[in-house]
Amino acid sequence: MTVFAALPLVIEPAELAERLDAPDLILVDLTSSARYACGHIPGARFVDPKRTQLGQPPAPGLLPELAQLEQLFAELGHNPNAVYVIYDDEGGGWAGRFLWLLDVIGHSQYHYLDGGLHAWLAEDRPLSTEQAAARAGTVTLTLDDSPTASREYLQSRLGAKDLAIWDARSPAEYSGDKALAAKAGHIPGAVNFEWTAGMDPARALRIRQDMPAVLASMGINPDKEIITHCQTHHRSGFTYLVAKALGYPRVKAYAGSWGEWGNHPDTPVER
């Protein structure tokens, strides 16, 4: 049994520190190449956040091609017994998106380092400048559609009583005062809770401890299907992570996000 087996999805620096030598650990750093080079958690493998996205307009947040994903995970040394621990330096956006990728490839053994690099540094834990080389070999992946809401699926669900659409963008984007697509506003019925509002600055950007009550006040409950999005499914990586960490059973990411919805001719919009 893995030494991570008894841990929840969200873990603390101390819990990671005592398991850094675990043979099944794949520790993933989603900061930046400059930040990684300056110092990262010992043993971490850097993944450029751009590699987690398709990167093509108008919806750059869509899933990368299968071949790109297989290349990425081969370089990480992916295997069925791997336990991933993911962190970034922004409170969980890119880390949450990577956890969504793990859901998409059907790999459920993963954890998020709460607060990421900020929490690690706040406890004066050591850093390394040794850069892990890419692993050799190939990986064959099978993709699962269930963690993802397509535009068509989301449109078919609009107005459903058991649906909660969590818009992680800024209030100005949600209201339509700030336009980042051909159409401005929000998906009908969506509720807005900007992603960084779910982070606790006093606790090194860890997830706020009162998030269940905050979400319930907005009608985002465990008995609903939760579909979260932003502009490119980067900011909503964090909100996807939060809903998963709280154990909500039906969580999907709308990877196309507003980049797709706001530029599509047949999508309804509210302001």
N, C-alpha and C positions, 0 to 999 in steps of 0.2 A: 504493500500500500504506500502511496506517495506521502511524503511528509507534509504536503499541502492539503491533504484530503479533508481535514477537520476545519479548515479555514473558510470563512465566508467569501463572497465575491470580492468585497472591498477589504483590503488588509492594511496594516500599519507598517511603518518602516522597521520596527523591531521584529515583526514577524517575518519580513523579507530578509533582514540582516542575518538571522540565524539559519536561513535556508539557502544562502547564496551558492553554496557548494553542492546543492542537490543535483544529482545527475540528470534528472528529468526536466530541469528548469530551462526555459528559454525566456530570458529577460529582454524585453524590447523597449528601446528608447525612441520616443517620437518627438524629440525636441527640434533641434536644427543641427546641421553639420558643424557649424561653428561652436555651438553650445556643447555638443558631444565631444568635439576635439579638446575643448577646454577642461572637460572633466565630466564623467558620467558615473553611474552606479557600477561598481566593479562587475565585470562579466556581461554588461549590457551590450546588445547588438543594435546598431542604429538602423532605423527605417525612415527614409525621407517621407514625411507625411503625404507628399504629392503622389507617391506610389500607391496610396490607398484609394485614389480616385481615378476615374477614367480620364478626366482632364480635358474633355472636348466640349465646347459651347454648343448649344445654350445651357446644357445641364452637365457641367463638369463633375458633379458629385456622384454620378452614376457609377455602378460597379465596374472596376477594371475588367479587361478581357480575361478569359480563363487562362490563357498562356502567360499573361502578366502576373496573375496571382500564383500560378504554379512556379514561376521563376522566383518570385519574392519568397514564397514559403520554402522552396528548396534551399535558397541562400541562408535561411534561418535554421535549417536542419529539422524542419517539421517532421514529426512522426506521431503515430497514434497515442503514444504514452507521454508525450510532451505536456508539461504544465507551463502555461504562459503567465508571466507577470508583466503588465504593461504600465508604462508611465509616460508623462510628458511634463512640460513646464508651464502649462497654461490652465491647469485646473481640471483637465479631463476631456477636452474636445477631441483631440486627435486620438487619445488613448481609447475613448469610447467608440470612435469610428473603427478602430482596429479590432475591438471586441466584437463589433458587428460583423466584421470580416470573418472572424473566427466562427461566429454563429452561421454565417453563410456557407463556410466550408464544412460545417457539421462538427466542429471541435469545441467541446463544452468545458474543457479543463483550463480555466483561466481565472486570473485575479487582476484587480486594479489596485495600484498603490495609491491610497487616498492622499491627495495633495501633491502627488508626484514628486518631482525633484525638489520642489519648495519644501515639502515636509521632510524629505531626507536631509536637506541642508540645515533646516531649522533644528535638527537634533545633532548637528555637527558630525554627521556620519561621513566616512571616507569616500573619496572619489578616485577614479582611475582615468588615465589618459591612454591606456592600452586599447587599441582598436581591434575588435574581433574581426577576423577574416571571414568572408562568405564561405559557407559550407559547400562542399561538392555534392554532386548527385542530382537526381530528379525527383519530383513529387507529382503524383497524379491525384487531382482533386475532383470531387463531385459536389456541385453547388446545390444548395437548398434555397428555394424561393421564399420559404415561410417567414424569415426575419425581415423581408422587404415588402413594402407596399408600392406597387406600380401606380402610375398616374391613373390608369384605367380602373384599378381596384379601388383606389381612394375615391374616385368620382362615383363609383357604384355604391359606395358606403355612405355618401353624404346624407346627413339627416337621420342616420340610424341612432336609436336611443342608447345603444351600448357602445357607441364610438366616442372617443375623446381625441381630438386633434391638438397636439401640443406644438405651438409655434415658438421656436426658441430665438427668433430674431429680435431686433430692437423694437421698442414701441413705435418708433417713427416708421420703420419698415412695415410693421403690422398695420398701422393706421393708413398707410399710403402716402404719408408726408414725404417719405424718402423712397424713391423708386430705383430698383436695381434690375428691373426687367421691363419688358414692353408694357406690362400692366402692373399697377401698384395696388396694394391692399393686402388682403389675406384670404385664405380658403374659407368658404362659408362654414360657420360653426366653430372655427378654430379658436382656442384660447391662447393668450400670449403670456409667457413667462420667460423673460430674457435669460439666456443660459448662465451668465456670470452671476445673476441674482441667486443662483442655487449653490454658490460657493461661499465659504466662510473665510474672509480675509484674516480674522483673528486666529484661525487654526490652519494657517499655511495653505489656504485654498482647498481644504477638505470639503467634502459634501456637507451641506448644512444638515444638522441633526433633526431639524423640524420639518424636513421635506415632506413626510407623509401628510402632516396637517396642512401644509401649504398647498400641496396638490389636491387634497380633498376639498379645500375651499374653492378651488377652481373647477371642480367636477371631474378631476382626473383620479379615478378610483380603481382598485384592483379588479372590480367586476366588469370593467369596460375594456374594449380593445383600444390600445393606445397607439396612435400613429404620430411620430414626431418628425419634425423637419425644420430646416432653416433656409438658407440660400443654396448651399451646396452639400448639405449633410456633413458639415464639419462641426459647427456649433451644436447641432442636434446630436452629434456623437455623445456629448455630455448628457443630454437629456435622455437619450436611449440608455446610456449607462445607469443613470439614476433609477429609471423605471425598472431595469433589470435587477439592480442591486436591492431594490425594495421588494423584489419577489413578485411583481405584477406578472400574471401568467400570459397575457396576450400583448406583446409589444412588437411593433414593427417600425422600421425606419423608412420614410419616404425619401429615397436616395436622390431622386430627381429634384426634389425640393422646389423652392420658388424659382430657381433658374429654369426649370422645366415648366412648372405650372404658370408662372407669370409671363412666359413667352409662347404659350400654346394658344391657338385661336379659339378652342372650344372649351376652355375651363372657366367656370364661374368665379367671380371675385366679389368680395365684400370690402367696404371701406367704412 
